[in-house]
Amino acid sequence: MTGRGGGRPPWWPAEEAWPPRGRPPGSVARFGCLLALVAVFAFGGLVTVTAWFWGLGGHVAALGLLAGLAFGLLIFAGFFAMTMSRQFGGPLGSLIQASRAVEAGDYGVRVAELRWGPPPLRELVRTFNTMVERLQVDERQRRTLLADIGHELRTPLAVVRAELEAMLDGVHPPDEEHLGVALEETRVLARLIEDLRTLSLAEAGTLALHREPVDLAVLVNEVAAAFKAVAEAAWVSVLVDVEEDLPLLEVDPLRIREVLSNLVSNALRYSPEGSAVRVAAAATADGERVRITVTDQGRGIDPEVLPRLFDRFAKSEDSNGSGLGLAIARELVVAHGGTIEAEAAERGGTRIRVELPRGGLRPS
């Protein structure tokens, strides 16, 4: 038995430190149980020898031995209960208190990790802390998302309200020019809502993909042709370089077109006059994936933005977009089982690299 408050036991050598270094309390408890069992059997043996010596016969000796065993089992049960109480009682009490705190909305609570003890209990504590940490991250992201959505909605709603109030007050006539401004802002709102819907479905893994065999060369050239007028107006060239004999991809063509359109649109937005945006596609060395790159010759991405480039509402200070395009592109690529990364190009500018598997299936 240990001393009061879990201190040094009376039987522990005075010259040795308590608790022993390198020996967990569970080992000490087992050592104590072993000593108790040795004492019990010694007691039983002493009773037996005494009975035979005094000629009391085998019955008395047997009773003495049984009494010693019963006493030993009682001591063992006490040690076992004490050990289980220490190993389970404290951590379980902490888990209960932490669970109540989480129930009350406190996601910053954590339970101290166990250095030793039953593996299932240690795993329970670790899993609990991981769960609460994820809840805390989700709550922080939810609040950030609501704040960002409110910020993005505020501007177009303010424009629509101002135009309508001006027309009602007679400041502006309800002509095509002023009605067109209000109509365009409602389109901005509609795009934002649709982007949020697409993003939420993709993040939840419930976005429906209509896969079919797709010739990537045809798809890339169609996207480049769609931006030809925009590129010419900005005095920027869109160059396409697609490897011959690319394997067909089993993908959703509308969603992959959305990804490519977003990447090319961003590249054109930050490209200076006289530069070029290059869209290239080639099979990887193992032939199992296809790599698509979109490279511009702009000033490059702000190092502070680069780590969170694909996060929701992440954008540079001079961007006039919603900040959802690249986040949607990432989710669509991941839904196809692919990867997307951003890096600095060799001669300045930014390169976005997308890799898609030929099968286009989400990895398990």
Buried (B, 14 or more C-beta within 10 A) or exposed (E): EBEEEEEBEEEBEEEEEBBEEEEEBBEBBEEBBEBBBEBBBEBBEEBBEEBEEEEBEEEBBEBBBEEBBEBBEEBBEEBEEBBEEBBEEEBBEBBEEBBEBBEEEEBEBBBEEBEEBBEEBBEBBEEBBEEBEEEBEEEEEEEEBEEBBEEBBEEBBEBBEBBBEBBEEEEBEBEEEBBEBBEEBEEBBEEBEEBBEBBEBBBEEEBEBEBEEBBBBEBBBEBBEBBEEBBEEBEBBBEBEBEEEBBEBBBBBEBBBBBBBBBBBBBBBBBEEEBBBBBBBBBEEEEEBBBBBBBBBBEBBEEEBBEEBBBBBBBBEEBEBBBBBBBBBBBBBBBBBBBBEBBEBEEEBBBBBBBBBBBBBEEE
